[in-house]
Amino acid sequence: MTIPIDRSVLDLFLPESTLDWFDVVKGEKTKTEVRITLEEKNNPPEQYKNKKLLSKGFTDITIEDFPIRGKHAALIFRRRRWQVEDTGKLVTRDIKLCFPHTQLEKEFADFLKAGGGG
């Protein structure tokens, strides 16, 4: 089932400034899982603002997060890629989604560490 998403409520649960870089495009709930899909805004890195860029689609990153109401929670981040037309170089924005060397959002990793889980 697809559910409507309220930005002000999501802003309370998502990592700080997530909604500055991403738009919520989909929310789904099943008996066992909640999935929220966020798509990176079409804002190329500043150093490429004066270059001709070609959209090269998205790369999806799924992050396991705190359970929501006893359901498995997954955040799907659709990261944009652009190609610089004159060089062919692929570029992305440097947005930190996970705590280094994990697939966990930083606050979740801190929570697990504090509880002896990490």
Contacts in CASP RR format, 6 or more apart in sequence:
PFRMAT RR
TARGET T0000
AUTHOR 0000-0000-0000
METHOD contacts of the structure
MODEL  1
MTIPIDRSVLDLFLPESTLDWFDVVKGEKTKTEVRITLEEKNNPPEQYKN
KKLLSKGFTDITIEDFPIRGKHAALIFRRRRWQVEDTGKLVTRDIKLCFP
HTQLEKEFADFLKAGGGG
1 28 0 8 1.000
1 29 0 8 1.000
1 30 0 8 1.000
2 26 0 8 1.000
2 27 0 8 1.000
2 28 0 8 1.000
3 27 0 8 1.000
3 28 0 8 1.000
3 29 0 8 1.000
5 24 0 8 1.000
5 26 0 8 1.000
5 27 0 8 1.000
5 36 0 8 1.000
7 19 0 8 1.000
7 24 0 8 1.000
10 19 0 8 1.000
10 24 0 8 1.000
10 36 0 8 1.000
11 18 0 8 1.000
11 19 0 8 1.000
13 68 0 8 1.000
14 38 0 8 1.000
14 75 0 8 1.000
15 97 0 8 1.000
15 105 0 8 1.000
15 106 0 8 1.000
15 107 0 8 1.000
18 38 0 8 1.000
21 40 0 8 1.000
21 41 0 8 1.000
21 43 0 8 1.000
21 93 0 8 1.000
21 95 0 8 1.000
22 38 0 8 1.000
22 39 0 8 1.000
22 40 0 8 1.000
22 41 0 8 1.000
22 77 0 8 1.000
23 38 0 8 1.000
23 39 0 8 1.000
23 41 0 8 1.000
24 36 0 8 1.000
24 37 0 8 1.000
24 38 0 8 1.000
25 37 0 8 1.000
25 38 0 8 1.000
25 39 0 8 1.000
25 78 0 8 1.000
26 35 0 8 1.000
26 36 0 8 1.000
26 37 0 8 1.000
27 34 0 8 1.000
27 35 0 8 1.000
27 36 0 8 1.000
27 37 0 8 1.000
28 34 0 8 1.000
28 35 0 8 1.000
28 36 0 8 1.000
28 37 0 8 1.000
29 35 0 8 1.000
29 71 0 8 1.000
30 71 0 8 1.000
31 71 0 8 1.000
32 71 0 8 1.000
32 72 0 8 1.000
33 71 0 8 1.000
33 72 0 8 1.000
33 73 0 8 1.000
33 74 0 8 1.000
34 68 0 8 1.000
34 69 0 8 1.000
34 71 0 8 1.000
34 72 0 8 1.000
34 73 0 8 1.000
34 74 0 8 1.000
35 73 0 8 1.000
35 74 0 8 1.000
35 76 0 8 1.000
36 73 0 8 1.000
36 74 0 8 1.000
36 75 0 8 1.000
36 76 0 8 1.000
37 76 0 8 1.000
37 78 0 8 1.000
38 75 0 8 1.000
38 76 0 8 1.000
38 77 0 8 1.000
38 78 0 8 1.000
39 58 0 8 1.000
39 78 0 8 1.000
39 80 0 8 1.000
40 58 0 8 1.000
40 77 0 8 1.000
40 78 0 8 1.000
40 79 0 8 1.000
40 80 0 8 1.000
40 93 0 8 1.000
40 95 0 8 1.000
42 55 0 8 1.000
42 80 0 8 1.000
43 93 0 8 1.000
44 53 0 8 1.000
44 82 0 8 1.000
44 91 0 8 1.000
44 93 0 8 1.000
45 91 0 8 1.000
45 92 0 8 1.000
45 93 0 8 1.000
45 94 0 8 1.000
48 82 0 8 1.000
48 84 0 8 1.000
48 91 0 8 1.000
51 84 0 8 1.000
51 85 0 8 1.000
51 86 0 8 1.000
52 84 0 8 1.000
52 85 0 8 1.000
52 86 0 8 1.000
53 82 0 8 1.000
53 83 0 8 1.000
53 84 0 8 1.000
53 85 0 8 1.000
53 91 0 8 1.000
54 82 0 8 1.000
54 83 0 8 1.000
54 85 0 8 1.000
55 80 0 8 1.000
55 81 0 8 1.000
55 82 0 8 1.000
56 81 0 8 1.000
56 82 0 8 1.000
56 83 0 8 1.000
56 90 0 8 1.000
57 80 0 8 1.000
57 81 0 8 1.000
58 78 0 8 1.000
58 79 0 8 1.000
58 80 0 8 1.000
58 81 0 8 1.000
59 78 0 8 1.000
59 79 0 8 1.000
59 81 0 8 1.000
59 92 0 8 1.000
60 76 0 8 1.000
60 77 0 8 1.000
60 78 0 8 1.000
60 79 0 8 1.000
61 76 0 8 1.000
61 77 0 8 1.000
61 79 0 8 1.000
61 97 0 8 1.000
62 74 0 8 1.000
62 75 0 8 1.000
62 76 0 8 1.000
62 77 0 8 1.000
63 74 0 8 1.000
63 75 0 8 1.000
63 77 0 8 1.000
63 97 0 8 1.000
63 98 0 8 1.000
63 103 0 8 1.000
63 104 0 8 1.000
63 105 0 8 1.000
64 72 0 8 1.000
64 73 0 8 1.000
64 74 0 8 1.000
64 103 0 8 1.000
64 104 0 8 1.000
64 108 0 8 1.000
65 73 0 8 1.000
65 74 0 8 1.000
65 75 0 8 1.000
65 104 0 8 1.000
65 105 0 8 1.000
65 108 0 8 1.000
66 73 0 8 1.000
66 108 0 8 1.000
66 111 0 8 1.000
67 73 0 8 1.000
75 105 0 8 1.000
77 97 0 8 1.000
79 92 0 8 1.000
79 93 0 8 1.000
79 95 0 8 1.000
80 92 0 8 1.000
80 93 0 8 1.000
81 90 0 8 1.000
81 91 0 8 1.000
81 92 0 8 1.000
82 90 0 8 1.000
82 91 0 8 1.000
82 92 0 8 1.000
83 89 0 8 1.000
83 90 0 8 1.000
83 91 0 8 1.000
84 91 0 8 1.000
97 105 0 8 1.000
98 104 0 8 1.000
98 105 0 8 1.000
98 106 0 8 1.000
99 105 0 8 1.000
99 106 0 8 1.000
99 108 0 8 1.000
99 109 0 8 1.000
99 110 0 8 1.000
102 109 0 8 1.000
104 112 0 8 1.000
112 118 0 8 1.000
END
